[in-house]
Amino acid sequence: MRSSTATLIGLVALVLWSALAALTVATGTIPPFQLLAMTFAIGALASMAGWIARPSAIVALRQRPVVWLVGIGGLFGYHALYFLALRLAPPAEAGLLNYLWPLLIVLMSAWLPGERLALHHVAGALLGFAGVVMLFDGDLSGALEGRYAPGFIVALGAAFVWAAYSVLSRKFGQVPTDAVTGFCAVTAVLAALTHIVIEKTVMPETATQWLAILALGLGPVGLAFYAWDIGMKRGDIRLLGAASYATPLLSTLLLVVVGYAKPTSSLGLAALLIAGGGLLAAKDALWKKPSPRG
């Protein structure tokens, strides 16, 4: 698979994740870990259903313990830390700190063999993060309150976990993407156990809620992880890292379109910063010098 094709597939994950917030709101008041268990189970079962036509794909589950540790740690560890951060700190500030993971992916990519981190990659990622700050109305006042420090630390931990999982996916490039099915299945089990311990079960009451859960499991919490795995392993990891800042922007725009949020004056500036950062990070791919002939 060509790198450009894999990068485009990775971008599909970002588009799918932009629908995460709107679909989550549509599920109603279902507790986070219950929703996590249900949607990851749907994503895993949908992939397993595809194995009927490809029975040999089940061999992908035979991986070293370290691969399972990275996969499960990335999927379950990130979501567990993120949900915990939302409980311990104001959601806006916690979400903003969590969105350091695209910048961390760009920076961590310098450790990968054959990858060269240039100034425009870092500058593009920083512009994207500035756009996210504007998207959150630039409100960091809560960060000054020490009582929220544990939540901010956990949010940063979530950012590091997801960035590390993404970059390490490149290190384990020989692991088939079908292995993600196993990671999703174990994540669903761990989320279900966590739900039983700390949450009260709330069943969906309407067809809309059930459809939103199904859509989450098939898209943002299903296909997206497989697309991201392909993008991280075979695509332009620096470009995908910087482009990830488009996800909260697209998510906010979608919330505005469906009526769950109102447009703000900072939305336009955020769009310009994120788009500018993405173009700057993609400079190598968009403005390649023609190769000399003969």
C-alpha positions in Angstrom: 0.0 0.0 0.0 1.3 3.4 -1.0 2.0 5.9 1.8 -0.4 8.5 0.3 -3.2 5.9 0.3 -2.5 4.9 3.9 -2.5 8.6 4.9 -5.9 9.1 3.3 -7.3 6.1 5.1 -5.9 7.6 8.4 -7.7 10.8 7.6 -11.0 8.8 7.4 -10.5 8.1 11.1 -10.3 11.8 11.9 -13.6 12.4 10.0 -15.3 9.6 11.9 -14.0 10.8 15.2 -15.5 14.3 14.5 -19.0 12.6 14.8 -18.1 11.2 18.2 -19.5 14.1 20.2 -22.8 14.5 18.3 -23.5 10.7 18.4 -22.6 10.6 22.1 -25.0 13.4 22.9 -27.7 11.4 21.0 -27.2 8.4 23.2 -28.7 10.3 26.2 -27.5 9.7 29.7 -25.9 6.3 29.4 -22.8 6.1 31.7 -19.4 6.5 30.0 -18.0 3.0 30.7 -21.3 1.3 29.8 -21.3 3.2 26.5 -17.7 2.3 26.0 -18.4 -1.4 26.6 -21.4 -1.4 24.2 -19.7 0.5 21.4 -16.4 -1.4 21.5 -18.3 -4.7 21.6 -20.2 -3.6 18.4 -16.9 -2.6 16.7 -15.2 -5.9 17.6 -18.2 -8.1 16.6 -18.6 -6.2 13.3 -15.0 -6.9 12.4 -15.3 -10.6 13.5 -18.3 -10.9 11.2 -16.0 -10.0 8.3 -13.8 -13.0 9.3 -16.5 -15.3 7.8 -15.2 -14.4 4.4 -11.6 -14.2 5.6 -11.2 -17.0 8.2 -7.4 -16.7 8.0 -7.6 -13.2 9.6 -8.1 -14.8 13.0 -4.4 -15.7 13.0 -3.7 -11.9 13.6 -4.7 -12.4 17.2 -1.5 -14.5 17.8 0.7 -11.7 18.9 3.4 -11.2 21.5 2.3 -10.0 25.0 4.0 -6.6 24.4 1.7 -6.0 21.3 -1.4 -6.8 23.4 -0.1 -4.5 26.1 0.3 -1.6 23.7 -3.0 -2.2 22.0 -5.1 -2.7 25.1 -3.2 0.1 26.9 -3.8 2.4 24.1 -7.5 1.8 23.6 -8.8 1.1 27.1 -6.0 3.1 28.9 -6.6 6.3 27.0 -10.4 6.2 27.4 -10.3 5.3 31.1 -7.9 8.2 31.8 -9.9 10.6 29.7 -13.2 9.8 31.5 -11.4 10.1 34.8 -10.0 13.5 33.8 -13.5 14.7 33.0 -14.6 13.7 36.5 -11.7 15.4 38.3 -11.4 18.7 36.3 -13.6 21.1 34.3 -14.4 19.4 31.0 -13.2 22.3 28.8 -9.8 22.5 30.3 -9.4 18.8 30.6 -10.4 18.4 27.0 -7.9 21.1 25.9 -5.0 19.4 27.7 -6.0 16.1 26.2 -5.7 17.6 22.8 -2.0 17.8 23.2 -1.8 14.3 21.7 -1.6 15.4 18.1 1.4 17.6 18.9 2.9 14.8 20.9 2.5 12.4 17.9 4.4 14.9 15.7 7.2 15.3 18.2 7.4 11.6 19.0 7.6 10.7 15.3 11.2 12.0 15.4 12.2 8.8 17.3 11.0 6.5 14.5 13.6 5.1 12.0 13.5 6.9 8.7 11.4 9.8 9.9 12.7 13.4 9.8 11.0 16.0 11.9 11.2 19.4 10.3 10.4 22.8 11.7 7.3 23.2 9.6 5.9 20.0 11.1 6.2 21.4 14.6 5.0 24.8 13.6 1.9 23.3 11.9 1.1 21.3 15.0 1.5 24.3 17.3 -0.8 26.3 15.0 -3.4 23.5 15.3 -3.2 23.5 19.0 -3.6 27.3 19.1 -6.8 26.8 17.0 -8.1 24.3 19.6 -7.4 26.9 22.3 -9.6 29.3 20.4 -12.2 26.6 19.9 -12.4 26.3 23.7 -12.7 30.2 23.8 -9.2 30.4 25.2 -10.5 29.8 28.7 -7.7 28.4 30.8 -8.7 30.1 34.1 -9.5 26.7 35.7 -5.9 25.7 35.3 -5.0 28.2 38.0 -7.0 26.3 40.6 -4.8 23.7 42.4 -7.8 21.5 43.3 -8.1 20.5 39.7 -4.4 19.5 39.4 -5.1 15.7 39.6 -7.6 16.0 36.7 -5.1 18.0 34.6 -2.4 15.5 35.3 -4.7 12.6 34.3 -5.7 14.5 31.1 -2.0 14.9 30.2 -1.5 11.3 30.9 -4.3 10.4 28.5 -2.7 12.6 25.8 0.7 10.8 26.3 -1.0 7.3 26.2 -2.8 7.9 22.9 0.3 9.6 21.3 2.5 6.7 22.5 0.0 4.1 21.2 -0.2 5.8 17.8 3.6 6.1 17.4 4.3 2.6 18.7 1.8 1.3 16.1 4.4 2.3 13.6 7.1 0.4 15.5 4.9 -2.7 15.3 4.2 -2.2 11.6 4.4 -5.9 10.9 1.3 -6.6 13.1 -1.8 -6.9 10.9 -4.6 -4.4 11.4 -6.9 -7.3 12.1 -5.3 -7.5 15.6 -7.2 -4.3 16.5 -10.3 -6.5 16.6 -8.8 -8.3 19.6 -7.8 -5.0 21.3 -11.4 -3.8 20.9 -12.8 -7.0 22.3 -10.7 -6.9 25.4 -11.4 -3.2 25.8 -15.1 -3.9 25.8 -14.7 -6.5 28.5 -12.5 -4.2 30.7 -15.0 -1.4 30.2 -17.9 -3.6 31.2 -16.1 -4.7 34.3 -15.4 -1.1 35.2 -19.0 -0.2 34.6 -20.2 -2.9 36.9 -18.0 -1.7 39.7 -18.5 2.1 39.5 -21.6 2.8 37.5 -25.3 2.1 37.5 -26.7 0.6 34.3 -29.0 2.8 32.2 -30.6 1.1 29.2 -31.5 3.1 26.1 -35.1 4.1 25.9 -35.6 5.2 22.3 -34.8 4.0 18.8 -32.7 7.1 18.3 -30.5 6.2 21.2 -30.0 2.6 20.0 -29.2 3.9 16.5 -26.7 6.3 17.9 -25.0 3.5 19.9 -24.9 1.3 16.7 -23.5 4.2 14.7 -20.8 4.9 17.4 -19.8 1.2 17.4 -19.5 0.9 13.6 -17.9 4.3 13.1 -16.0 6.4 15.6 -15.5 3.4 18.0 -15.1 0.8 15.3 -13.9 1.5 11.7 -12.0 4.6 12.9 -9.5 2.5 14.9 -8.7 0.3 12.0 -8.3 3.2 9.7 -6.0 4.9 12.2 -3.9 1.8 12.6 -3.3 1.7 8.8 -2.5 5.4 8.7 -0.1 5.2 11.6 1.7 2.1 10.2 2.0 3.0 6.6 1.0 6.7 6.1 2.6 10.1 6.8 2.5 10.1 10.7 3.6 13.7 11.0 0.9 14.9 8.6 -1.8 12.8 10.3 -0.6 14.2 13.7 -1.0 17.8 12.6 -4.3 17.1 10.8 -5.8 15.6 13.9 -6.5 19.1 15.2 -9.2 19.3 12.5 -11.2 16.7 14.5 -12.4 19.0 17.4 -13.1 21.7 14.8 -15.2 19.4 12.6 -16.8 18.0 15.8 -17.9 21.5 16.9 -19.2 22.4 13.4 -21.2 19.2 13.3 -22.7 20.0 16.8 -23.7 23.4 15.4 -25.3 21.9 12.3 -27.4 19.4 14.3 -28.4 22.0 16.8 -26.4 20.8 19.9 -24.2 23.9 20.0 -24.2 27.5 18.9 -21.6 29.1 16.6 -19.2 31.4 18.4 -16.9 34.3 17.2 -13.8 32.2 18.0 -14.9 29.4 15.6 -13.8 31.2 12.5 -10.4 32.0 13.8 -10.0 28.5 15.1 -10.8 27.2 11.6 -8.2 29.4 10.1 -5.5 28.4 12.6 -6.2 24.7 12.3 -6.4 24.8 8.5 -3.2 26.9 8.3 -1.4 24.5 10.6 -2.5 21.5 8.6 -1.4 23.0 5.3 2.0 24.0 6.8 2.5 20.5 8.2 1.5 19.0 4.8 3.9 21.2 2.9 6.1 18.3 1.8 3.2 16.3 0.4 1.4 19.3 -1.2 4.3 21.0 -2.8 6.7 18.3 -3.9 9.6 19.4 -6.1 9.5 17.6 -9.5 12.1 14.9 -9.7 14.8 15.5 -12.3 14.6 13.4 -15.5 17.2 11.2 -17.0 
